Amino acid sequence: MTKLRKILLICLCLLLGSAALLLVYGEWAVSGSRQYTYDDVDKVPYNRVALVLGTSRYLVGGGTNQYFQTRIKAASALYNNGKVDYILVSGDNATLQYNEPRQMRRALIKAGIPAKAIYSDYAGFRTLDSMVRAREVFGQDRFTVVSQAFHNERAIFIARHFGIEAVGFNAEDPSAYQGIRTRVREVFARLMGLLDLYILDKGPKFLGQPVNIGEPIPCRPLSTLGLSQPCLPLPTEPLASGEQVLIPPSAASATQVE
């Protein structure tokens, strides 16, 4: 029995050692993307689109999420300094009550960003989804990612794995109290990111119909909630009486609304 315990202990030590090495490797590999990130808005190269990675506006306990606030502030700085022309907000839309892109869009509009300059990706469930969908759905093969520095490094690592020329603008880090749990989680997220890319070969959960950023698309009729994209007037069809009626666009071409 003593011999068996020794063997089990050795196996456990080997397992823990291997896990530690993998975590260290993941941290080292992803941190190499730091060279593509910027802290000073004046030094950020121009890209047509900024991609803001999603997070909840509020903490579980009801307090304000500083990660959310500083990302909105950073995205606004890019737009106001002429570093981007459009902002794509990408995040989780798991339920009617939890909608990260809608929260970010509203916050950006409140910060003074024109609604017509903001596009929404409601299927950015993970960082990988947001990166790949920005190219495959929204047609951007180069853009500026907006998040905290540690998150930007992982996002850019993923983007460049898929041949996307992304750079990052680092939003201000929150207080140590809010940040420590997220930082610990990030260590494991980097390892899982490597597994997704090189072992599991994962892709986005959903893709969908292309959205051309900057090009007007037909409006959804009878909306009282406000449009998320710029739109063209709907075509009209004359009636026998001489009146005209709007022809509703198909669901595929309709814009998403708040």
Buried (B, 14 or more C-beta within 10 A) or exposed (E): EEEEEEEEEEEEEEEEEEEEEBBEEBBEBBBEBBEBBBEEBEEBEEBEBBBBBBBBBEEEEEEEBBBBBBBBBBBBBBBEEEBBBBBBBBBBBEEEEEBBBBBBBBBBBEBEBEBBBBBBBBBBBBBBBBBBBBBBBBBBEBBBBBBBBBBBBBBBBBBBBBEBEBBBBBBBBBEEEBBEEBEEEBBEBBBBBBBBBEEEEBBBEEEEEEBEBEEEBBBBEEBEEEBBBBBEEBEEEEEEEEEEEBEBBEEEEBBBBB
